[in-house]
Amino acid sequence: MTRITQHDIDDLFLQQLRDWDLLQLNYQAIENVKTREFAIGAARFKVQFNPARITSSAAKVDDRSIKQRPCFLCSKNRPPEQKGLPWGNDYLILVNPYPIFPRHLTIPTLRHEPQRIATRIGDMMRLACDLNDFVIFYNGPLCGASAPDHAHFQAGCKDFMPFNNDLIRNGEIHEVAACNSATLGIVTNLARTTFIIRTSDIDDGIVMFQRLYEAIPVANGVCEPMLNILCQTENGKLRIDVFPRAKHRPSYYYAAGENNILISPASVDMGGVLITPLEKDFAKITATDIKKILDEVCIDQATASLIIKRIKS
């Protein structure tokens, strides 16, 4: 299995910044990106005005639209300037040319196959161990993935998203289950319901994740539970933050006129950095809007209780 070091990642960034003009311009732009900060109870949120993310935020992910466009994660369709590092037996680490983070990676599979997490959660944890300066994240096919037809992870700088520090400082974690080295807890006081898995063993983490995964309700016709996932190392252990979702996009996304706010929440938004590709939305959004968005797209207390009941039974 091909392993990657932080030195390899540093070299990849230097090479891509040197040889790819578009990427260089977009990473220079991210240094001056505008942000606003909000507090919702014990949770903090940043809103980032990032016009380069319009393609992702406005992506059409219905089956017809997906079939009509070339897959931008397949090697034959990627820009010739985009180079990558092989990882494991089935992945390629790429620098994301439309960054949210000061360092932003996309990690697609070599094969074109659907975005699914059930058989790949172990890969996600192994990536977090190898790339321990990064948080690895997964967007479900109806939870912010702009390429739901091609399996992939992304990675960004640790501690960039407020959720990490909020959890450590203010998170009230209530234990739900334990198995060998793995524990599963729930956090409800940070504006969105989150399940937290901590483990010192990847196999134990896989077992615990599967218990949670199988307990999350799945709507008819949907391929997997709706969720976003963050995964990182923490004090020598792995931590997996799972955000079950109730809805793909909030009502603001579809509203007409002045009521419209073009936000399509994904893992980074769940982590506390909301991406607004339009400056009008960046200027007008309020804490009340953010809370309404989270209340719409995240599961409610009744669903959380159902999930816990299923896990315990």
PARO-897805 format. One record per residue (C-alpha): residue in three letters; y negated, x, z. Coordinates in pm, whole numbers, plus 50000, padded with zeros to 5 digits. Layout:
PARO-897805
{marke ALA | north Y | east X | up Z}
...
This chain:
PARO-897805
{marke MET | north 50000 | east 50000 | up 50000}
{marke THR | north 49660 | east 50138 | up 49898}
{marke ARG | north 49431 | east 50188 | up 50198}
{marke ILE | north 49052 | east 50222 | up 50193}
{marke THR | north 48822 | east 50421 | up 50419}
{marke GLN | north 48455 | east 50368 | up 50495}
{marke HIS | north 48387 | east 50685 | up 50295}
{marke ASP | north 48545 | east 50521 | up 49989}
{marke ILE | north 48318 | east 50218 | up 50030}
{marke ASP | north 48010 | east 50440 | up 50066}
{marke ASP | north 48100 | east 50623 | up 49745}
{marke LEU | north 48151 | east 50293 | up 49560}
{marke PHE | north 47808 | east 50165 | up 49665}
{marke LEU | north 47638 | east 50491 | up 49563}
{marke GLN | north 47808 | east 50491 | up 49223}
{marke GLN | north 47729 | east 50125 | up 49152}
{marke LEU | north 47366 | east 50157 | up 49262}
{marke ARG | north 47329 | east 50460 | up 49037}
{marke ASP | north 47497 | east 50318 | up 48727}
{marke TRP | north 47428 | east 49943 | up 48731}
{marke ASP | north 47063 | east 49845 | up 48682}
{marke LEU | north 47106 | east 49475 | up 48771}
{marke LEU | north 47281 | east 49559 | up 49094}
{marke GLN | north 47019 | east 49818 | up 49184}
{marke LEU | north 46738 | east 49565 | up 49132}
{marke ASN | north 46910 | east 49297 | up 49337}
{marke TYR | north 46980 | east 49531 | up 49630}
{marke GLN | north 46619 | east 49647 | up 49625}
{marke ALA | north 46512 | east 49281 | up 49632}
{marke ILE | north 46732 | east 49203 | up 49933}
{marke GLU | north 46531 | east 49456 | up 50137}
{marke ASN | north 46226 | east 49230 | up 50104}
{marke VAL | north 46395 | east 48891 | up 50127}
{marke LYS | north 46206 | east 48627 | up 50324}
{marke THR | north 46364 | east 48477 | up 50637}
{marke ARG | north 46277 | east 48217 | up 50895}
{marke GLU | north 46446 | east 48168 | up 51233}
{marke PHE | north 46537 | east 47854 | up 51423}
{marke ALA | north 46710 | east 47766 | up 51750}
{marke ILE | north 46938 | east 47466 | up 51792}
{marke GLY | north 47042 | east 47455 | up 52155}
{marke ALA | north 47226 | east 47779 | up 52235}
{marke ALA | north 47264 | east 47869 | up 51866}
{marke ARG | north 47029 | east 48063 | up 51644}
{marke PHE | north 46996 | east 48027 | up 51270}
{marke LYS | north 46823 | east 48223 | up 50998}
{marke VAL | north 46714 | east 48069 | up 50669}
{marke GLN | north 46707 | east 48316 | up 50382}
{marke PHE | north 46508 | east 48261 | up 50062}
{marke ASN | north 46731 | east 48426 | up 49804}
{marke PRO | north 46669 | east 48310 | up 49445}
{marke ALA | north 46950 | east 48528 | up 49308}
{marke ARG | north 47200 | east 48298 | up 49483}
{marke ILE | north 47109 | east 47993 | up 49271}
{marke THR | north 47422 | east 48037 | up 49058}
{marke SER | north 47646 | east 48018 | up 49363}
{marke SER | north 47459 | east 47741 | up 49545}
{marke ALA | north 47444 | east 47519 | up 49236}
{marke ALA | north 47790 | east 47605 | up 49103}
{marke LYS | north 47987 | east 47318 | up 48951}
{marke VAL | north 48334 | east 47340 | up 49102}
{marke ASP | north 48497 | east 47027 | up 48962}
{marke ASP | north 48814 | east 47084 | up 48758}
{marke ARG | north 48648 | east 47013 | up 48423}
{marke SER | north 48362 | east 47257 | up 48481}
{marke ILE | north 48599 | east 47527 | up 48607}
{marke LYS | north 48816 | east 47497 | up 48295}
{marke GLN | north 48514 | east 47518 | up 48065}
{marke ARG | north 48379 | east 47851 | up 48196}
{marke PRO | north 48534 | east 48198 | up 48191}
{marke CYS | north 48643 | east 48326 | up 48532}
{marke PHE | north 48388 | east 48586 | up 48642}
{marke LEU | north 48640 | east 48747 | up 48880}
{marke CYS | north 48896 | east 48826 | up 48609}
{marke SER | north 48878 | east 49182 | up 48476}
{marke LYS | north 48828 | east 49079 | up 48114}
{marke ASN | north 48513 | east 48880 | up 48203}
{marke ARG | north 48347 | east 49114 | up 48455}
{marke PRO | north 48045 | east 49322 | up 48347}
{marke PRO | north 48148 | east 49663 | up 48209}
{marke GLU | north 47929 | east 49830 | up 48475}
{marke GLN | north 48125 | east 49670 | up 48758}
{marke LYS | north 48380 | east 49914 | up 48897}
{marke GLY | north 48615 | east 49860 | up 49189}
{marke LEU | north 48859 | east 50011 | up 49435}
{marke PRO | north 49219 | east 49888 | up 49452}
{marke TRP | north 49328 | east 49763 | up 49794}
{marke GLY | north 49682 | east 49671 | up 49888}
{marke ASN | north 49908 | east 49561 | up 49607}
{marke ASP | north 49702 | east 49271 | up 49476}
{marke TYR | north 49328 | east 49315 | up 49541}
{marke LEU | north 49023 | east 49494 | up 49404}
{marke ILE | north 48714 | east 49569 | up 49614}
{marke LEU | north 48391 | east 49511 | up 49419}
{marke VAL | north 48024 | east 49538 | up 49510}
{marke ASN | north 47873 | east 49189 | up 49487}
{marke PRO | north 47579 | east 49205 | up 49242}
{marke TYR | north 47407 | east 48902 | up 49401}
{marke PRO | north 47392 | east 49006 | up 49766}
{marke ILE | north 47316 | east 48819 | up 50084}
{marke PHE | north 47389 | east 49122 | up 50305}
{marke PRO | north 47248 | east 49476 | up 50276}
{marke ARG | north 47609 | east 49557 | up 50183}
{marke HIS | north 47806 | east 49276 | up 50025}
{marke LEU | north 48157 | east 49301 | up 49881}
{marke THR | north 48373 | east 49064 | up 49679}
{marke ILE | north 48749 | east 49120 | up 49700}
{marke PRO | north 48940 | east 48922 | up 49432}
{marke THR | north 49310 | east 48926 | up 49361}
{marke LEU | north 49424 | east 49111 | up 49050}
{marke ARG | north 49596 | east 48797 | up 48928}
{marke HIS | north 49415 | east 48475 | up 48839}
{marke GLU | north 49550 | east 48226 | up 49093}
{marke PRO | north 49391 | east 47950 | up 49303}
{marke GLN | north 49184 | east 48009 | up 49614}
{marke ARG | north 49426 | east 47942 | up 49903}
{marke ILE | north 49441 | east 48096 | up 50249}
{marke ALA | north 49783 | east 47993 | up 50390}
{marke THR | north 49974 | east 48295 | up 50256}
{marke ARG | north 49677 | east 48535 | up 50267}
{marke ILE | north 49554 | east 48520 | up 50627}
{marke GLY | north 49751 | east 48838 | up 50705}
{marke ASP | north 49574 | east 49015 | up 50416}
{marke MET | north 49243 | east 48899 | up 50560}
{marke MET | north 49324 | east 49052 | up 50897}
{marke ARG | north 49443 | east 49378 | up 50741}
{marke LEU | north 49120 | east 49397 | up 50541}
{marke ALA | north 48921 | east 49353 | up 50862}
{marke CYS | north 49112 | east 49644 | up 51017}
{marke ASP | north 49052 | east 49873 | up 50718}
{marke LEU | north 48688 | east 49768 | up 50668}
{marke ASN | north 48596 | east 49762 | up 51035}
{marke ASP | north 48222 | east 49795 | up 50967}
{marke PHE | north 48241 | east 49460 | up 50786}
{marke VAL | north 48313 | east 49097 | up 50863}
{marke ILE | north 48556 | east 48950 | up 50609}
{marke PHE | north 48501 | east 48590 | up 50507}
{marke TYR | north 48684 | east 48318 | up 50320}
{marke ASN | north 48535 | east 48009 | up 50158}
{marke GLY | north 48776 | east 47725 | up 50091}
{marke PRO | north 48788 | east 47577 | up 49739}
{marke LEU | north 48571 | east 47286 | up 49854}
{marke CYS | north 48374 | east 47481 | up 50115}
{marke GLY | north 48141 | east 47706 | up 49922}
{marke ALA | north 48372 | east 47904 | up 49694}
{marke SER | north 48202 | east 47933 | up 49354}
{marke ALA | north 48532 | east 48055 | up 49204}
{marke PRO | north 48792 | east 47819 | up 49353}
{marke ASP | north 49025 | east 47904 | up 49064}
{marke HIS | north 49055 | east 48273 | up 49158}
{marke ALA | north 49168 | east 48385 | up 49506}
{marke HIS | north 48919 | east 48615 | up 49677}
{marke PHE | north 48755 | east 48721 | up 50000}
{marke GLN | north 48407 | east 48854 | up 50061}
{marke ALA | north 48273 | east 49101 | up 50316}
{marke GLY | north 47933 | east 49172 | up 50466}
{marke CYS | north 47771 | east 49382 | up 50737}
{marke LYS | north 47881 | east 49307 | up 51092}
{marke ASP | north 47624 | east 49143 | up 51320}
{marke PHE | north 47413 | east 49023 | up 51025}
{marke MET | north 47507 | east 48664 | up 51105}
{marke PRO | north 47368 | east 48524 | up 51434}
{marke PHE | north 47694 | east 48348 | up 51524}
{marke ASN | north 47851 | east 48676 | up 51632}
{marke ASN | north 47596 | east 48747 | up 51905}
{marke ASP | north 47562 | east 48378 | up 51994}
{marke LEU | north 47936 | east 48361 | up 52059}
{marke ILE | north 47933 | east 48671 | up 52278}
{marke ARG | north 47621 | east 48572 | up 52475}
{marke ASN | north 47633 | east 48194 | up 52491}
{marke GLY | north 47967 | east 48070 | up 52359}
{marke GLU | north 48167 | east 47848 | up 52593}
{marke ILE | north 48525 | east 47906 | up 52480}
{marke HIS | north 48789 | east 47663 | up 52607}
{marke GLU | north 49147 | east 47784 | up 52561}
{marke VAL | north 49371 | east 47561 | up 52353}
{marke ALA | north 49688 | east 47769 | up 52311}
{marke ALA | north 49837 | east 48115 | up 52360}
{marke CYS | north 50131 | east 48294 | up 52198}
{marke ASN | north 50222 | east 48656 | up 52276}
{marke SER | north 49903 | east 48857 | up 52215}
{marke ALA | north 49719 | east 48573 | up 52039}
{marke THR | north 49493 | east 48313 | up 52198}
{marke LEU | north 49326 | east 48011 | up 52041}
{marke GLY | north 49007 | east 47865 | up 52184}
{marke ILE | north 48745 | east 47611 | up 52080}
{marke VAL | north 48366 | east 47641 | up 52097}
{marke THR | north 48152 | east 47327 | up 52076}
{marke ASN | north 47818 | east 47435 | up 52223}
{marke LEU | north 47691 | east 47637 | up 51923}
{marke ALA | north 47594 | east 47347 | up 51691}
{marke ARG | north 47923 | east 47345 | up 51498}
{marke THR | north 48280 | east 47316 | up 51618}
{marke THR | north 48460 | east 47649 | up 51585}
{marke PHE | north 48812 | east 47762 | up 51666}
{marke ILE | north 48843 | east 48124 | up 51779}
{marke ILE | north 49163 | east 48326 | up 51748}
{marke ARG | north 49185 | east 48662 | up 51921}
{marke THR | north 49486 | east 48889 | up 51879}
{marke SER | north 49596 | east 49250 | up 51903}
{marke ASP | north 49886 | east 49192 | up 51663}
{marke ILE | north 49854 | east 49068 | up 51305}
{marke ASP | north 50189 | east 48884 | up 51311}
{marke ASP | north 50086 | east 48699 | up 51628}
{marke GLY | north 49755 | east 48615 | up 51460}
{marke ILE | north 49935 | east 48474 | up 51157}
{marke VAL | north 50150 | east 48249 | up 51377}
{marke MET | north 49849 | east 48120 | up 51568}
{marke PHE | north 49647 | east 48061 | up 51251}
{marke GLN | north 49935 | east 47864 | up 51098}
{marke ARG | north 49949 | east 47640 | up 51407}
{marke LEU | north 49579 | east 47566 | up 51365}
{marke TYR | north 49597 | east 47534 | up 50985}
{marke GLU | north 49877 | east 47278 | up 51003}
{marke ALA | north 49687 | east 47075 | up 51264}
{marke ILE | north 49368 | east 47030 | up 51059}
{marke PRO | north 49366 | east 46697 | up 50870}
{marke VAL | north 49389 | east 46719 | up 50492}
{marke ALA | north 49234 | east 46451 | up 50272}
{marke ASN | north 49440 | east 46292 | up 49996}
{marke GLY | north 49436 | east 46497 | up 49678}
{marke VAL | north 49297 | east 46808 | up 49850}
{marke CYS | north 49499 | east 47129 | up 49822}
{marke GLU | north 49436 | east 47268 | up 50172}
{marke PRO | north 49238 | east 47186 | up 50487}
{marke MET | north 48865 | east 47225 | up 50433}
{marke LEU | north 48752 | east 47535 | up 50621}
{marke ASN | north 48549 | east 47853 | up 50630}
{marke ILE | north 48677 | east 48165 | up 50804}
{marke LEU | north 48517 | east 48483 | up 50941}
{marke CYS | north 48740 | east 48774 | up 51047}
{marke GLN | north 48646 | east 49103 | up 51211}
{marke THR | north 48754 | east 49363 | up 51464}
{marke GLU | north 48613 | east 49332 | up 51814}
{marke ASN | north 48685 | east 49575 | up 52100}
{marke GLY | north 49005 | east 49694 | up 51936}
{marke LYS | north 49132 | east 49342 | up 51863}
{marke LEU | north 49099 | east 49099 | up 51575}
{marke ARG | north 48884 | east 48789 | up 51600}
{marke ILE | north 48918 | east 48505 | up 51351}
{marke ASP | north 48650 | east 48233 | up 51357}
{marke VAL | north 48762 | east 47912 | up 51186}
{marke PHE | north 48510 | east 47641 | up 51096}
{marke PRO | north 48692 | east 47322 | up 50992}
{marke ARG | north 48485 | east 47117 | up 50750}
{marke ALA | north 48438 | east 46745 | up 50696}
{marke LYS | north 48238 | east 46762 | up 50376}
{marke HIS | north 48164 | east 47000 | up 50088}
{marke ARG | north 47789 | east 46948 | up 50054}
{marke PRO | north 47535 | east 46756 | up 50266}
{marke SER | north 47347 | east 46448 | up 50147}
{marke TYR | north 47033 | east 46661 | up 50106}
{marke TYR | north 47204 | east 46839 | up 49816}
{marke TYR | north 47227 | east 46517 | up 49616}
{marke ALA | north 46899 | east 46356 | up 49727}
{marke ALA | north 46626 | east 46292 | up 49473}
{marke GLY | north 46268 | east 46421 | up 49473}
{marke GLU | north 46114 | east 46557 | up 49792}
{marke ASN | north 46425 | east 46473 | up 49995}
{marke ASN | north 46635 | east 46723 | up 49802}
{marke ILE | north 46733 | east 47053 | up 49968}
{marke LEU | north 46959 | east 47274 | up 49758}
{marke ILE | north 47195 | east 47406 | up 50024}
{marke SER | north 47571 | east 47430 | up 49970}
{marke PRO | north 47710 | east 47559 | up 50301}
{marke ALA | north 47973 | east 47831 | up 50297}
{marke SER | north 48096 | east 48091 | up 50548}
{marke VAL | north 47764 | east 48274 | up 50571}
{marke ASP | north 47586 | east 47947 | up 50649}
{marke MET | north 47849 | east 47868 | up 50912}
{marke GLY | north 47780 | east 48215 | up 51050}
{marke GLY | north 47416 | east 48120 | up 51099}
{marke VAL | north 47241 | east 48238 | up 50779}
{marke LEU | north 47150 | east 47942 | up 50558}
{marke ILE | north 47083 | east 48038 | up 50198}
{marke THR | north 46800 | east 47863 | up 50012}
{marke PRO | north 46768 | east 47974 | up 49648}
{marke LEU | north 46454 | east 47760 | up 49601}
{marke GLU | north 46129 | east 47858 | up 49773}
{marke LYS | north 46024 | east 47495 | up 49823}
{marke ASP | north 46333 | east 47438 | up 50038}
{marke PHE | north 46278 | east 47759 | up 50232}
{marke ALA | north 45924 | east 47651 | up 50314}
{marke LYS | north 45996 | east 47296 | up 50423}
{marke ILE | north 46332 | east 47310 | up 50602}
{marke THR | north 46322 | east 47230 | up 50976}
{marke ALA | north 46557 | east 47264 | up 51271}
{marke THR | north 46618 | east 46889 | up 51243}
{marke ASP | north 46730 | east 46935 | up 50882}
{marke ILE | north 46964 | east 47218 | up 50979}
{marke LYS | north 47123 | east 47012 | up 51255}
{marke LYS | north 47172 | east 46719 | up 51019}
{marke ILE | north 47332 | east 46946 | up 50759}
{marke LEU | north 47574 | east 47088 | up 51016}
{marke ASP | north 47654 | east 46745 | up 51159}
{marke GLU | north 47742 | east 46622 | up 50808}
{marke VAL | north 47954 | east 46911 | up 50683}
{marke CYS | north 48132 | east 47010 | up 51007}
{marke ILE | north 48400 | east 46811 | up 51189}
{marke ASP | north 48305 | east 46574 | up 51468}
{marke GLN | north 48438 | east 46568 | up 51824}
{marke ALA | north 48702 | east 46306 | up 51746}
{marke THR | north 48851 | east 46524 | up 51472}
{marke ALA | north 48840 | east 46830 | up 51698}
{marke SER | north 49027 | east 46635 | up 51966}
{marke LEU | north 49289 | east 46528 | up 51710}
{marke ILE | north 49341 | east 46890 | up 51603}
{marke ILE | north 49385 | east 47002 | up 51964}
{marke LYS | north 49630 | east 46720 | up 52032}
{marke ARG | north 49839 | east 46821 | up 51730}
{marke ILE | north 49842 | east 47187 | up 51834}
{marke LYS | north 49950 | east 47108 | up 52190}
{marke SER | north 50221 | east 46867 | up 52079}
